[in-house]
């Protein structure tokens, strides 16, 4: 099912990111307490309801959409998932 694949992709991507960067913040888009933040992130990415999505928060007011699971997996497989490459976006 799509939800199982989505969860699998989220778990795999989080494992990759935590392994590379250590600190990763998750925002549960289904949690009503996160509705405002989720909508702000959807606005930044231009993708509504597609999970997982990944962002880089450069500072409090500068959040950049990195990509989806395929993007993270592609970078990881090519050895390009580094803090330097992500920060350069």
C-alpha positions as CSV (number, residue, x, y, z in Angstrom):
1,X,0.0,0.0,0.0
2,X,1.1,3.6,-0.5
3,X,1.1,4.3,3.2
4,X,3.4,1.4,3.9
5,X,5.8,2.5,1.1
6,X,5.6,6.1,2.4
7,X,6.5,5.0,5.9
8,X,9.3,2.8,4.7
9,X,10.7,5.7,2.6
10,X,10.5,8.0,5.6
11,X,12.2,5.6,7.9
12,X,15.0,4.9,5.3
13,X,15.6,8.6,4.7
14,X,15.6,9.5,8.4
15,X,18.2,6.8,9.0
16,X,20.4,8.2,6.2
17,X,20.0,11.8,7.4
18,X,20.6,10.9,11.1
19,X,23.6,8.9,10.1
20,X,25.1,11.8,8.1
21,X,24.0,14.8,10.2
22,X,23.0,13.6,13.6
23,X,20.2,16.0,14.5
24,X,17.0,15.7,12.4
25,X,13.7,17.2,13.3
26,X,10.5,15.5,12.2
27,X,7.3,17.3,11.6
28,X,4.2,15.0,11.6
29,X,2.1,16.5,8.9
30,X,-1.0,14.6,10.0
31,X,-0.8,16.0,13.6
32,X,-3.3,18.9,13.8
33,X,-0.8,20.6,16.3
34,X,1.6,21.0,13.3
35,X,-1.0,22.2,10.8
36,X,0.4,25.8,10.6
37,X,4.0,24.6,10.2
38,X,3.1,21.9,7.8
39,X,1.2,24.4,5.6
40,X,4.2,26.8,5.7
41,X,6.5,23.9,4.6
42,X,4.1,22.9,1.8
43,X,4.2,26.5,0.6
44,X,8.0,26.4,0.5
45,X,8.1,23.0,-1.4
46,X,5.2,23.6,-3.6
47,X,4.1,20.0,-2.9
48,X,1.0,19.4,-0.9
49,X,0.4,16.0,0.7
50,X,3.5,14.3,-0.7
51,X,5.6,12.6,1.9
52,X,8.4,12.6,2.9
53,X,9.7,16.0,2.2
54,X,13.1,17.3,3.4
55,X,14.1,20.9,4.2
56,X,17.3,22.5,5.4
57,X,16.8,25.2,8.0
58,X,19.7,27.6,7.5
59,X,18.5,29.9,10.3
60,X,15.2,30.7,11.9
61,X,13.8,32.5,8.9
62,X,15.5,30.7,6.1
63,X,14.1,27.3,5.3
64,X,15.0,25.7,1.9
65,X,13.2,22.7,0.3
66,X,15.8,20.0,-0.5
67,X,13.6,17.4,-2.1
68,X,11.7,14.2,-1.6
69,X,12.8,10.7,-0.8
70,X,14.1,10.0,-4.3
71,X,16.4,13.0,-4.0
72,X,17.8,12.0,-0.6
73,X,18.3,8.4,-1.8
74,X,20.0,9.5,-5.0
75,X,22.4,11.7,-3.1
76,X,23.1,9.0,-0.6
77,X,23.8,6.4,-3.3
78,X,26.1,8.7,-5.2
79,X,28.1,9.6,-2.0
80,X,26.9,13.2,-2.4
81,X,24.8,13.3,0.8
82,X,27.1,15.6,2.7
83,X,26.5,18.6,4.9
84,X,28.5,20.7,2.5
85,X,26.4,19.7,-0.5
86,X,23.1,20.2,1.4
87,X,24.2,23.5,2.8
88,X,25.2,24.8,-0.7
89,X,21.5,24.5,-1.8
